[in-house]
C-alpha cells in the first residue's frame, strides 16, 4: 500500500505555507506572504500542491493551523482546507499553530499581544489564555531561568514587557512543514480526538457578534 497523502495548511500569520506529504516525506512545500490577502494568494499555491497528487489519488487528511494569529487569514485557511477535504472525502482537522514553530517543545512558553491592554500566554500543548502583563513578565522570567524558550508569533513591542524580557522573546512563525511534523508526532488517540472536534480559529475572547442596526431588512416584519 502506498503511503497516505496529507495536506497541511498554515495561514495564521503573514507568512503562510502549504505542505503535501506522503507518509512522513514532504513531496511539495510552498511559502508565500499574504498578510491580509490570503484569500487572494492561497489558491494558486493550493492548486500547485494538489497537482502533485497522482491521477486518482485522494488525500487521507487535511490538517489546518488554527492560530492564534490573523483571524481572517486563519479563517481563509480553514475554509479552503474544508473545501479540499469535502472534495477528497477525507477529514479536515484543526491543530494549534503554536506547535508548528521551531521552539515548540515541553517547557516552552508562547506569548503575545491580546490588544485592549492585555496579553496572552500558552504553555506547550495548552490553549492560549488571557493574562495581565505583570503576571506574564513573572512567568517569562521563570521559564527563561529554567532554560526554556519563550516565543511569539508577532513582535511583542506593544505588550508592555520590560525591555530586558521583550528582547529575549523569540519571534517565530509557524510553517506547514512543522505543522505536519507535530501532527505525525501525535498518538493515534490524540489524532482521533482532534479529528472529532470542529475546526475553528483559536479564540482569545468569545467571538463577538454585532447586532443588526435598526431598520435592517432582516429586522423588518
Protein Blocks (a to p, Z undefined) as FASTA:
>chain_A
ZZdddddddfkbfbdcddddehjbcfbdcdddekjmmmmmmmmmmmmmmmmpcghiacfb
dcddebjadfklmmmmmmmmmmmmmmnopacddddfklmcfklcghiacdddeejoiacd
ddehiacddddfklmmmmmmmmmmnopacddfbdfklnopafklmmmpccddddfklmmm
mmmmpcfklmmmmmmpccddddfbdcddddddehiaklpZZ
